[in-house]
Amino acid sequence: MVRYRTWLRPGRLYPIVVLTALSLAGCALGVLNRWFLLFLLPLSAFGYVSVILLGSAYRLGPGGAQRRIHELIASQVPGGRVLDIGCGSGSLAITIARRCPDATVTGIDSWGPGWHYSRQLCEENARVSGVTVRFERGSGAALDFPDAAFDVVVSCMTFHEIRDKADCVREALRVLRPGGRFVFVDPFADPAYYPTPPRLPGSSCPLGDLVDLPFPLRHPKVLGRVLLLAGLREH
Ligand SMILES: C[S@@+](CC[C@H](N)C(=O)[O-])C[C@H]1O[C@@H](n2cnc3c(N)ncnc32)[C@H](O)[C@@H]1O
């Protein structure tokens, strides 16, 4: 069975859920002494964040929005030599390989600590899905490929993870051949990540206009500021 993981890091989710549970337990002790009701304050704050995070994990999860977003990106890939930057557990690269049997698909990722993704997981998912995808460890900020090595470059929710986002976009376009197609999904409209959004040839569209994003995925801190940028590399 394929095992795709959600985009939420467990290291960020678990502490908030534990703090919510502790605040709730503190409130329950209000039957002994009303001073315990002061726990209502942290409960409201942690509880709100917990609802957003747990709701997002559920909505993104298997068969949820992540799969639909990967299908959307894959539907814009014509085939050829395809690179997925930050391939995670391999879901997007494998979706492309399934839709375009003649494509040569490569996925790279740093698979750093804090993520529950790995190269082995990607390879196992590709094997179970019956497709061939080459997975390699590498950094999106300095790709180990020659110029113009790919016909298509895609990336989904990865650039914002990398410190120098401008380098990633430059690198992605460097390995794309002139006239080749790029499809990037990232919170490009979030000034916290992109004080200066990249200016690329082609179209820019809020993800929520292209895919049904139920609550809480439209929240600005979840996918509300995510754009899909797509176009052709100029010569
Ligand atoms: C939110 S996940 C998205 C995974 C995948 N693109 C997807 O759509 O399922 C972000 C990914 O960025 C990867 N990542 C973080 N820093 C990276 C870097 N410097 N180079 C390549 N990948 C990186 C992480 O390992 C993780 O797999």
The ligand as an SDF file (V2000), in Angstrom:
LIG
                    3D

 27 29  0  0  0  0  0  0  0  0999 V2000
    5.5010   20.4220    2.6300 C   0  0  0  0  0  0  0  0  0  0  0  0
    6.6490   19.2180    2.0450 S   0  0  0  0  0  0  0  0  0  0  0  0
    6.0580   19.0040    0.3790 C   0  0  0  0  0  0  0  0  0  0  0  0
    6.4540   17.6710   -0.1910 C   0  0  0  0  0  0  0  0  0  0  0  0
    5.9720   17.3900   -1.6270 C   0  0  0  0  0  0  0  0  0  0  0  0
    6.4040   18.4210   -2.5420 N   0  0  0  0  0  0  0  0  0  0  0  0
    4.4880   17.2180   -1.7040 C   0  0  0  0  0  0  0  0  0  0  0  0
    3.8270   18.0220   -2.3780 O   0  0  0  0  0  0  0  0  0  0  0  0
    3.9540   16.2610   -1.1130 O   0  0  0  0  0  0  0  0  0  0  0  0
    8.1450   20.1690    1.8470 C   0  0  0  0  0  0  0  0  0  0  0  0
    9.2920   19.3680    1.2970 C   0  0  0  0  0  0  0  0  0  0  0  0
   10.4080   20.2400    1.0810 O   0  0  0  0  0  0  0  0  0  0  0  0
   11.5640   19.4800    1.3090 C   0  0  0  0  0  0  0  0  0  0  0  0
   12.7110   20.3780    1.4630 N   0  0  0  0  0  0  0  0  0  0  0  0
   12.9790   21.2230    2.4820 C   0  0  0  0  0  0  0  0  0  0  0  0
   14.1410   21.8610    2.2610 N   0  0  0  0  0  0  0  0  0  0  0  0
   14.6110   21.4210    1.0560 C   0  0  0  0  0  0  0  0  0  0  0  0
   15.7740   21.6990    0.2680 C   0  0  0  0  0  0  0  0  0  0  0  0
   16.6890   22.5790    0.6670 N   0  0  0  0  0  0  0  0  0  0  0  0
   15.9280   21.0570   -0.9020 N   0  0  0  0  0  0  0  0  0  0  0  0
   15.0160   20.1540   -1.3410 C   0  0  0  0  0  0  0  0  0  0  0  0
   13.8990   19.8460   -0.6430 N   0  0  0  0  0  0  0  0  0  0  0  0
   13.6980   20.4670    0.5420 C   0  0  0  0  0  0  0  0  0  0  0  0
   11.2140   18.6980    2.5710 C   0  0  0  0  0  0  0  0  0  0  0  0
   12.0940   17.6160    2.8040 O   0  0  0  0  0  0  0  0  0  0  0  0
    9.8030   18.2600    2.2370 C   0  0  0  0  0  0  0  0  0  0  0  0
    9.7940   17.0510    1.5630 O   0  0  0  0  0  0  0  0  0  0  0  0
  1  2  1  0
  2  3  1  0
  2 10  1  0
  3  4  1  0
  4  5  1  0
  5  6  1  0
  5  7  1  0
  7  8  2  0
  7  9  1  0
 10 11  1  0
 11 12  1  0
 11 26  1  0
 12 13  1  0
 13 14  1  0
 13 24  1  0
 14 15  1  0
 14 23  1  0
 15 16  2  0
 16 17  1  0
 17 18  1  0
 17 23  2  0
 18 19  1  0
 18 20  2  0
 20 21  1  0
 21 22  2  0
 22 23  1  0
 24 25  1  0
 24 26  1  0
 26 27  1  0
M  CHG  2   2   1   9  -1
M  END
$$$$
